Amino acid sequence: MEKINNTPIRTSESYRMNHFEIDASIFEKVIPLFNNYKCENVNLKPIKQSLLLKYGLGLKALDQVDKYSNFSYEIDVLKDKTGIIEFCLNKENTSLVDSLYINVKNNLNLIIKYVSDESDNLYHNGVVKVNLEDNAKANITIINNLNKHAINMFSIDNNINENASLNFQIVDFGGNITISNYYANLAGACSSNNLNSIYFGSENQVFDLNYIAECYGMNTTINMDVQGALKDKSKKSFKGTIDFKKGCKKSIGDEKEFCTLLSKESRSKSLPILLSSEEDVIGSHSSAAGKVDEKVLFYMTSRGISKEDAEKLIVHANFNKTIDLINDKNVKEYVLNMINEKI
């Protein structure tokens, strides 16, 4: 077994959240060609250099992307447009190992979708590296809607320079096993990152989410807002770390995570971490999980709303903040339909 998606610091072994264990043989599999994708308002330029990440899922996962990527491109979105890239895994394109680089000089709006048919043994291991130059602004959304047979892994690495701002949305609904690592380096003064993430587990899905932000510049701001729902026997582990480095005076960091449990068999674990080497900062975190309020359900069902529809409304309400940040009407509708199908 291979230990991946390590927390940036070790915590008590009793939490069983310092890493995720996965069969190491998946990093040795032969990666075939992949050509089932489509782009809108996007130019692709092949890249050959390695995309160096500070964290990522781990050496073997990153080494597979570095050596055997079957989709390795720099992404450039047309000016004043929303770029969309959609990857579709199927029986002819069973494995996607993608390496994506995005350099933002001015403004950028980008949506990356991972979808599939119902084929078995689908596999995704991807890296997304983003660099925001001084004063740049970006709005990026990643949507995972792979089927329940898929293994889905991705590593995201962001470098945010002076006065740059990044809104990043992650919609995690797919895969039998989904393992994600998100890192933000707030390197420049007055840089900011808003990370909004939603996940929805059903049947026997497993999610391992590891989000890390490091503040280096003065007056930086990081906000993590994670909302999830679990039903059936699905499981989730969330690890969120904000690290205030020496010299990041006047910086602010906040992380929130809430999970709605829609069944007695679902399981949610959370590990929020705040670290600081600087005195003049403000950091806060909160994490909670709970069932849908019975009084709310009773109120809604007593007015003719079915229990299923009531749960949909409650989940929609929790997810709306993230969905509203997606810069495409059709993609918003797509995500709303995903929620309805899951419930």
C-alpha positions as a printed NumPy array, in Angstrom:
array([[  0.   ,   0.   ,   0.   ],
       [  1.117,   3.57 ,  -0.74 ],
       [  0.549,   6.428,   1.711],
       [ -0.59 ,   9.544,  -0.174],
       [ -2.219,  12.911,   0.511],
       [ -0.236,  13.516,   3.691],
       [ -1.119,  16.312,   6.072],
       [  1.572,  19.049,   6.154],
       [  2.245,  18.173,   9.788],
       [  1.732,  14.912,  11.617],
       [ -1.215,  14.709,  13.967],
       [ -2.259,  12.052,  16.455],
       [ -2.348,   8.609,  14.867],
       [ -5.631,   8.022,  16.666],
       [ -7.303,  10.376,  14.169],
       [ -6.228,   8.12 ,  11.271],
       [ -6.15 ,  11.138,   9.002],
       [ -2.452,  11.808,   8.394],
       [ -2.593,  10.086,   4.996],
       [ -4.686,   7.932,   2.683],
       [ -3.629,   4.393,   1.817],
       [ -4.088,   3.107,  -1.718],
       [ -2.839,   0.157,  -3.739],
       [  0.577,   1.248,  -5.061],
       [  0.152,  -0.791,  -8.26 ],
       [ -2.154,   1.856,  -9.74 ],
       [  0.884,   4.091, -10.21 ],
       [  2.575,   1.391, -12.284],
       [ -0.249,   0.774, -14.743],
       [  0.232,   1.355, -18.463],
       [ -1.321,   4.673, -19.499],
       [ -2.913,   4.517, -22.987],
       [ -3.631,   7.455, -25.264],
       [ -6.466,   9.811, -24.383],
       [ -8.275,  11.875, -27.003],
       [-11.849,  12.31 , -25.796],
       [-12.035,  15.953, -24.806],
       [-13.511,  19.198, -26.061],
       [-12.627,  22.837, -25.542],
       [-14.51 ,  26.101, -25.751],
       [-12.762,  29.504, -25.824],
       [ -9.459,  27.829, -24.956],
       [ -6.076,  27.603, -26.676],
       [ -3.798,  24.689, -25.801],
       [ -0.025,  24.759, -26.025],
       [  1.965,  21.563, -25.357],
       [  4.27 ,  21.687, -22.351],
       [  7.278,  19.47 , -21.806],
       [  8.709,  20.659, -18.51 ],
       [  7.806,  19.145, -15.168],
       [  5.241,  20.992, -13.082],
       [  6.85 ,  21.184,  -9.661],
       [  4.421,  21.087,  -6.734],
       [  5.152,  21.75 ,  -3.077],
       [  2.7  ,  19.164,  -1.792],
       [  0.427,  17.265,  -4.182],
       [ -0.722,  13.728,  -3.527],
       [  2.769,  12.284,  -3.123],
       [  5.883,  11.262,  -5.012],
       [  4.47 ,   8.255,  -6.866],
       [  1.295,  10.033,  -7.942],
       [  3.23 ,  13.083,  -9.146],
       [  5.903,  10.94 , -10.793],
       [  3.229,   9.164, -12.833],
       [  1.947,  12.504, -14.118],
       [  5.478,  13.748, -14.806],
       [  6.558,  10.687, -16.806],
       [  3.391,   9.267, -18.344],
       [  0.938,  12.138, -18.806],
       [ -1.327,  11.593, -21.834],
       [ -2.6  ,  15.186, -21.811],
       [ -0.02 ,  17.869, -21.002],
       [ -0.873,  21.437, -21.99 ],
       [ -0.603,  25.065, -21.035],
       [ -4.071,  26.631, -21.049],
       [ -4.819,  30.078, -22.4  ],
       [ -8.4  ,  31.387, -22.252],
       [ -9.614,  33.856, -24.885],
       [ -9.93 ,  37.416, -23.617],
       [-13.255,  38.274, -21.942],
       [-14.51 ,  34.702, -22.416],
       [-15.201,  31.773, -20.104],
       [-13.029,  28.858, -21.114],
       [-14.386,  25.32 , -20.742],
       [-12.461,  22.062, -21.018],
       [-14.391,  18.793, -20.719],
       [-12.707,  15.405, -20.408],
       [-14.926,  12.355, -20.945],
       [-13.67 ,   8.954, -19.856],
       [-15.233,   5.914, -21.544],
       [-14.399,   2.374, -22.693],
       [-12.1  ,   3.73 , -25.438],
       [-10.493,   6.309, -23.138],
       [-10.254,   4.623, -19.766],
       [ -7.294,   6.486, -18.251],
       [ -6.545,  10.195, -18.074],
       [ -3.269,  11.424, -16.595],
       [ -3.316,  15.15 , -17.229],
       [ -0.839,  17.923, -16.556],
       [ -2.304,  21.44 , -16.884],
       [ -0.489,  24.744, -16.479],
       [ -2.303,  28.082, -16.251],
       [ -0.432,  31.378, -16.146],
       [ -2.722,  34.325, -15.436],
       [ -1.495,  37.766, -16.506],
       [ -4.764,  39.716, -16.362],
       [ -8.224,  38.18 , -15.898],
       [ -9.223,  34.557, -16.426],
       [-12.42 ,  32.512, -16.16 ],
       [-12.016,  28.748, -16.602],
       [-14.117,  25.626, -15.992],
       [-12.611,  22.118, -16.097],
       [-15.036,  19.174, -16.165],
       [-14.276,  15.479, -15.683],
       [-17.195,  13.279, -16.776],
       [-17.659,   9.678, -17.924],
       [-20.006,   7.025, -19.208],
       [-20.728,   3.943, -17.074],
       [-17.626,   1.972, -18.097],
       [-15.659,   0.042, -15.47 ],
       [-12.051,   0.563, -14.362],
       [-11.827,   4.283, -15.161],
       [ -8.803,   6.124, -13.827],
       [ -7.831,   9.774, -13.446],
       [ -4.677,  11.266, -11.94 ],
       [ -4.2  ,  14.95 , -12.703],
       [ -2.133,  17.981, -11.832],
       [ -3.287,  21.59 , -12.184],
       [ -0.683,  24.295, -11.561],
       [ -1.772,  27.947, -11.532],
       [  0.408,  31.06 , -11.383],
       [ -1.184,  34.464, -10.909],
       [  1.079,  37.353, -11.796],
       [  0.892,  40.682,  -9.944],
       [ -2.631,  42.22 , -10.004],
       [ -4.129,  39.26 , -11.899],
       [ -7.586,  37.872, -11.173],
       [ -8.859,  34.354, -11.826],
       [-12.055,  32.385, -11.349],
       [-11.478,  28.645, -11.788],
       [-13.93 ,  25.767, -11.305],
       [-13.15 ,  22.039, -11.319],
       [-16.079,  19.614, -11.581],
       [-15.689,  15.887, -10.855],
       [-18.649,  13.856, -12.114],
       [-16.951,  10.558, -12.929],
       [-18.968,   7.395, -12.421],
       [-19.106,   5.241,  -9.295],
       [-16.502,   2.801, -10.677],
       [-13.748,   5.388, -11.181],
       [-10.627,   6.217,  -9.195],
       [-10.206,   9.985,  -9.242],
       [ -7.137,  11.844,  -7.966],
       [ -5.926,  15.379,  -8.516],
       [ -3.3  ,  17.75 ,  -7.169],
       [ -3.802,  21.521,  -7.414],
       [ -1.002,  24.018,  -6.788],
       [ -1.541,  27.807,  -6.847],
       [  1.022,  30.6  ,  -6.633],
       [ -0.61 ,  33.991,  -5.979],
       [  1.533,  37.107,  -6.335],
       [  1.119,  40.709,  -5.192],
       [ -2.432,  42.124,  -5.319],
       [ -3.597,  39.029,  -7.204],
       [ -6.873,  37.304,  -6.316],
       [ -8.107,  33.788,  -6.988],
       [-11.599,  32.374,  -6.641],
       [-11.443,  28.582,  -6.859],
       [-14.48 ,  26.293,  -6.831],
       [-14.323,  22.498,  -6.52 ],
       [-17.42 ,  20.38 ,  -7.183],
       [-16.664,  16.812,  -6.05 ],
       [-19.511,  14.392,  -6.728],
       [-17.991,  11.531,  -8.718],
       [-15.695,   8.551,  -8.417],
       [-15.696,   5.482,  -6.228],
       [-12.567,   6.864,  -4.57 ],
       [-11.753,  10.578,  -4.856],
       [ -8.532,  11.943,  -3.395],
       [ -7.718,  15.626,  -3.804],
       [ -4.921,  17.906,  -2.647],
       [ -5.261,  21.691,  -2.916],
       [ -2.421,  24.088,  -2.116],
       [ -2.322,  27.884,  -2.214],
       [  0.865,  29.885,  -1.777],
       [ -0.135,  33.46 ,  -0.972],
       [  3.288,  34.781,  -1.875],
       [  2.641,  38.454,  -2.573],
       [  1.421,  41.267,  -0.377],
       [ -2.354,  41.815,  -0.477],
       [ -2.932,  38.544,  -2.341],
       [ -6.146,  36.621,  -1.711],
       [ -7.719,  33.211,  -2.28 ],
       [-11.33 ,  32.198,  -1.8  ],
       [-11.736,  28.423,  -1.983],
       [-15.321,  27.147,  -2.102],
       [-15.764,  23.403,  -2.282],
       [-18.818,  21.131,  -2.304],
       [-18.909,  17.339,  -2.171],
       [-21.72 ,  14.792,  -2.243],
       [-21.203,  11.123,  -1.455],
       [-23.59 ,   8.232,  -2.024],
       [-23.497,   4.438,  -2.031],
       [-19.922,   3.432,  -1.01 ],
       [-18.05 ,   6.505,  -2.216],
       [-14.926,   7.579,  -0.347],
       [-13.539,  11.145,  -0.328],
       [-10.185,  12.252,   1.075],
       [ -9.797,  16.034,   0.852],
       [ -6.614,  17.82 ,   1.882],
       [ -6.626,  21.626,   1.52 ],
       [ -3.554,  23.67 ,   2.477],
       [ -2.874,  27.417,   2.383],
       [  0.365,  29.162,   3.34 ],
       [  0.448,  32.94 ,   3.852],
       [  3.804,  34.6  ,   3.169],
       [  2.927,  38.128,   1.998],
       [  1.609,  40.907,   4.222],
       [ -2.142,  41.566,   4.265],
       [ -3.008,  38.291,   2.59 ],
       [ -6.45 ,  36.7  ,   2.872],
       [ -7.449,  33.051,   2.631],
       [-11.024,  31.813,   3.027],
       [-11.929,  28.124,   2.811],
       [-15.629,  27.248,   2.761],
       [-16.384,  23.538,   2.386],
       [-19.939,  22.196,   2.301],
       [-20.825,  18.542,   1.894],
       [-23.527,  15.912,   2.088],
       [-23.234,  12.155,   2.596],
       [-25.846,   9.446,   2.158],
       [-25.927,   5.632,   2.153],
       [-22.531,   4.268,   3.305],
       [-20.328,   7.011,   1.868],
       [-17.324,   8.357,   3.808],
       [-15.345,  11.576,   3.861],
       [-12.144,  12.802,   5.488],
       [-11.433,  16.529,   5.335],
       [ -8.082,  18.026,   6.321],
       [ -7.834,  21.821,   6.174],
       [ -4.637,  23.703,   7.077],
       [ -3.929,  27.442,   7.184],
       [ -0.303,  28.285,   7.939],
       [  0.727,  31.874,   8.734],
       [  4.431,  32.209,   7.898],
       [  6.847,  34.709,   9.408],
       [  6.403,  38.098,   7.763],
       [  2.721,  37.794,   6.801],
       [  1.607,  40.533,   9.179],
       [ -2.038,  41.673,   9.045],
       [ -3.063,  38.492,   7.219],
       [ -6.46 ,  36.85 ,   7.756],
       [ -7.388,  33.201,   7.392],
       [-10.697,  31.431,   7.919],
       [-11.81 ,  27.879,   7.217],
       [-15.293,  26.427,   7.593],
       [-16.469,  22.898,   6.884],
       [-19.952,  21.489,   7.365],
       [-21.284,  18.069,   6.389],
       [-24.949,  17.106,   6.209],
       [-25.476,  13.425,   7.041],
       [-28.425,  11.988,   5.146],
       [-28.142,   8.444,   6.521],
       [-27.108,   6.684,   9.719],
       [-24.419,   4.668,   7.913],
       [-22.513,   7.615,   6.387],
       [-19.31 ,   8.738,   8.089],
       [-17.62 ,  12.153,   8.246],
       [-14.212,  13.004,   9.736],
       [-12.656,  16.473,   9.818],
       [ -9.308,  17.83 ,  10.916],
       [ -8.997,  21.651,  10.805],
       [ -5.484,  22.949,  11.533],
       [ -4.199,  26.469,  12.204],
       [ -0.447,  27.127,  12.315],
       [  1.317,  30.424,  12.892],
       [  4.867,  31.78 ,  13.027],
       [  3.616,  35.392,  13.034],
       [  1.863,  37.252,  15.853],
       [ -0.076,  39.964,  14.021],
       [ -2.597,  37.746,  12.175],
       [ -6.206,  36.6  ,  12.543],
       [ -7.051,  32.932,  12.096],
       [-10.251,  30.986,  12.713],
       [-11.722,  27.621,  11.877],
       [-14.893,  25.624,  12.425],
       [-16.017,  22.148,  11.49 ],
       [-19.289,  20.337,  12.115],
       [-21.422,  17.456,  10.896],
       [-25.043,  16.68 ,  11.602],
       [-28.298,  15.279,  10.398],
       [-30.969,  17.364,   8.736],
       [-32.894,  19.133,  11.487],
       [-36.02 ,  17.053,  12.191],
       [-38.001,  20.174,  13.032],
       [-37.14 ,  21.676,   9.653],
       [-38.108,  18.439,   7.881],
       [-41.388,  18.26 ,   9.807],
       [-42.17 ,  21.885,   8.97 ],
       [-41.539,  21.339,   5.263],
       [-43.311,  17.976,   4.964],
       [-46.335,  19.28 ,   6.875],
       [-46.725,  21.797,   4.046],
       [-46.9  ,  19.172,   1.348],
       [-43.193,  18.892,   0.475],
       [-41.901,  15.309,   0.287],
       [-38.937,  14.308,   2.447],
       [-36.809,  13.827,  -0.673],
       [-37.665,  17.283,  -2.011],
       [-37.077,  18.81 ,   1.416],
       [-33.588,  17.272,   1.552],
       [-32.907,  18.591,  -1.964],
       [-33.852,  22.096,  -0.902],
       [-31.64 ,  21.934,   2.185],
       [-28.623,  20.625,   0.243],
       [-29.199,  23.195,  -2.512],
       [-29.232,  25.961,   0.091],
       [-25.891,  24.807,   1.507],
       [-24.324,  24.503,  -1.96 ],
       [-25.707,  27.676,  -3.554],
       [-22.814,  29.946,  -2.572],
       [-20.361,  27.818,  -4.535],
       [-22.677,  27.227,  -7.482],
       [-23.321,  30.956,  -7.85 ],
       [-19.592,  31.539,  -8.404],
       [-19.555,  29.396, -11.568],
       [-19.337,  31.72 , -14.578],
       [-21.537,  29.789, -16.991],
       [-25.312,  29.403, -16.901],
       [-25.339,  25.965, -18.546],
       [-22.669,  24.6  , -16.224],
       [-24.585,  25.92 , -13.196],
       [-27.661,  24.053, -14.432],
       [-25.535,  20.953, -14.961],
       [-24.338,  21.045, -11.334],
       [-27.875,  21.56 , -10.026],
       [-28.991,  18.481, -11.972],
       [-26.078,  16.538, -10.497],
       [-27.377,  17.324,  -7.008],
       [-30.905,  16.232,  -7.883],
       [-29.636,  12.953,  -9.338],
       [-27.52 ,  12.219,  -6.266],
       [-30.44 ,  12.667,  -3.893]])
